[in-house]
Amino acid sequence: MASHGVRVAAPYPDHGFAAMPQDTPELIQPIRHSLCECGALRLTVRGDPVHVHACTCTRRQRASGSAMTTSAWLPETAVTIEGDYITWHCTETADPALMAGFCRTCGTGRFFRTAAYLPGTIGIATGNFPDPAVPAPAFPAPDHIHWWPDRPHWLGPPNGPPLTRKLTHDP
């Protein structure tokens, strides 16, 4: 099921750092920008992710066209979405807590909500951040890899994060 939405960004200066809103402590947080391929969809994130992992499940392989994905989850309050996008729900009901969003023009720039897995967060594919330092050191390296047995078997063993097998797939 697909739907669409447009969200307008809060007025933060685009100089690499932004002050927190008035109702939170005055801290300086890094700002990062996630872009779709055509640039029409832009996600601005403030602060560091609460979670980063890689996934080699067949669903992520089909969605990305790659052997694995790396995603970062940030609190919803730390993410501002600008531009026109469509949403896809991988279930029959249009649950806003379990969805994926994409640029309406080019179909890239994926962001998502994963319901019970990290509720109150928005996941973003780290490949959408044009900074070549992402995911590390700009973001922490993935702390684990999901669904390793589903990987293409030419992909050798990882050199770092532990492997896990989740009981359910992320959207």
Buried (B, 14 or more C-beta within 10 A) or exposed (E): EEEEEEBEEEEBEEEEEBEBEEEEEEEEBEBBBBBBEBEBBBBBBBBBBEBBBBBBBEBBBEBBEBEBBBBBBBBEBBBBBBBEBBBBBBEEEEBEEBBBBBBBBEBBBBBBBBBEBBEEBBBBBBBBBEEEEBBEEBBEEBEBBBBBEBBEEEEEEBEEBEBEEEEEBBB
